[in-house]
C-alpha cells in the first residue's frame, strides 16, 4: 500500500530541503574552491536543477491544497518588505488610535 504524500509534513520537508540547497549554492559561490571555473559552474548548475525540481513539486502540492505553516517557508520564498514602504490606510490609523485610547477592562473583585 502506498502512503499518501499529500501531507503538510512532506511540504515542510521540501521547504527545508530547498532552504538547505539555497545555503549550499551560496556557500559554493563564495567559499568553496574548485579546480576551474567550469567545475564551479557545473556544480552550481547541478544544485540549481535539484532546487528547481523541488520548487516545482512544492508548488504542485500547494496547488493541490496542501498547506504548511508559513514559518517553514525557505528564506528565498519570503519577500521582506521594509516597514517604511507599507502605506498606512485610514483604517489602520484608526485601529492604532483605538488601541491607544481603549478603556481598561473592569477587574472583578473578590468578596471577602
Residue, then its C-alpha position, 0 to 999 in steps of 0.5 A: x500500500x502506498x502512503x499518501x504524500x499529500x501531507x503538510x509534513x512532506x511540504x515542510x520537508x521540501x521547504x527545508x530541503x530547498x532552504x538547505x540547497x539555497x545555503x549550499x549554492x551560496x556557500x559554493x559561490x563564495x567559499x568553496x574552491x574548485x579546480x576551474x571555473x567550469x567545475x564551479x559552474x557545473x556544480x552550481x548548475x547541478x544544485x540549481x536543477x535539484x532546487x528547481x525540481x523541488x520548487x516545482x513539486x512544492x508548488x504542485x502540492x500547494x496547488x493541490x491544497x496542501x498547506x504548511x505553516x508559513x514559518x517553514x517557508x525557505x528564506x528565498x520564498x519570503x519577500x521582506x518588505x521594509x516597514x517604511x514602504x507599507x502605506x498606512x490606510x485610514x483604517x489602520x490609523x484608526x485601529x492604532x488610535x483605538x488601541x491607544x485610547x481603549x478603556x481598561x477592562x473592569x477587574x472583578x473583585x473578590x468578596x471577602 
